[in-house]
Amino acid sequence: MAGNSRKPKAGTKTRANWESLRDMALALDLPRVELTTSWGEPCLKAHGKNWVWWSPHEDAPVFKVPFEERDVLVDVDPDTFFFTDHYKNHPLILVRPEKLDLEWAENNLIKVWRAQAPKRFLKAWDEEQAGRGG
């Protein structure tokens, strides 16, 4: 993505929608990511598992985060991060679309992509990237 003049600066907050979130996630160009559906709604899966999606009921993106991280994010920045009763028993967080920080989103997506990758695949991919200087 280096050299992409259309990419917003790190830390930029923008009014996200599913299309912009999907495009940003796909632009990370990570292997084993697919556009599919879950419960009749579009989502992205990584390594066959839900990776990121848009909640039509909350009109907000849904990201995977550990419970501890979710609690900290909601405590520190409740104007940006939240969850509903539907999500409270799952390690997920919603982000108000107008407050989505693209750098946070990219970092979260990469972290989750790595966590969901089979260990053998991730080791081989890391070695390949190191060999490319990336």
N, C-alpha and C positions, 0 to 999 in steps of 0.2 A: 504494500500500500504506500510505500514511500514514493513521494513525488506526485501523489494524487492531490491535485490542487483543490478538489471538491471536498476533501475530508476536513471536517471542522477541527479547529485546534483542540488539543487535549484540555479537558476540564470544561469544554463548552457544554452548556445546557441548551437544549432545544426542545420544542414541542414534538415529541415522538409520536409516531403511529406505527401500525404493524408493518407497513411497507418499508419505512425508513429503518426500523429496527432489524427487520429481515435482511435488508440490503447491507446494513453495517455488519451484521453477523456473518453473512456469506462472504463479504469482502475480506474477512480475516483469512480466508482461503485455507481453512483447516480441513484435513481429510476426514472422511467418514461422517460428514454432515449432510443431512438431507432435508428437503422441504417436504412435509407430509401433513397429515391431519391427526388430531386427537380430539375425541368427543365431537367430531364434526367441524372443528375449527382448525385453521392453519397453524402449524407449529414447525419448529426446527428440532430435529433429533440429531444427537451426536452419539455415534457408536450404538445406534439402535434405541437410545433412551431419550425421553423428552429433555430438551436442552433449554429452550426459551420459547415463550408463546405470549399471546395477548389475551387477557381476560375480557371477553365481551361484556360481562356483567359489571365489571369495574372500569371498563375502558382504560385499561392500564397494562403495561408489560409485567410479566411474571418471570422472576429470576430464581434460580436455585441458590440457597445460602444455608449454611449450618444454622441451627437454632440460636446458638450463642451469638453469631454475627448478626442475625436478624434482630435479636433483642437490642444489641448495641446500636445498630443503625436506626431503629425506630425510636430508641431513647434519645439519641443524639440529634436526629433530624426527622422528626415526625411530619414535617411539612413536605418531605420528599418521599420517605419510605413508610409503608403501612402494610397491614394484612387484615383480612376479614375473618370472621368465624369459619368460613369455608376453608381457609388456608391455615388456620392456627395450629392444626396438628400435623402440618407438613413443613419440611425445611424450605420454605418458599417465601418470597417477599414481592410485594407490588411496589411499583415506582410511579409517582404522579407523572404523567406524560410530559407536562410542561417543565418538570424539574429533572428530567433524566440527564445525568452527566455521562457523556459518551465515553470518557476515559474510564469511569467506574464500570460502565456496561462492558466495554471491551475487556478490561481486566477480569471481571466476573466471568464472562463467557470463556475466556482462555482457561481460567482456573477450573471451571466446571468441566470443560472439554477434556482437560488433562485428568481430572478425577474420574471421569466416566470411561476413559480409555482403558482397554485391557493392558496390563502391565507389560507384557511382551511386545505388544504393538508400540506402546509409548517409548520403550527403550530403543527399539529399532528406529522409530521416527526421530527421536532426539539425536541418535547417532548420525542419522542421515542429515539432519539440519546442521549439526556441528561440522560435518564434512563439507557442507556448502558455505560455511562461514556465517550461517544464520542461526 
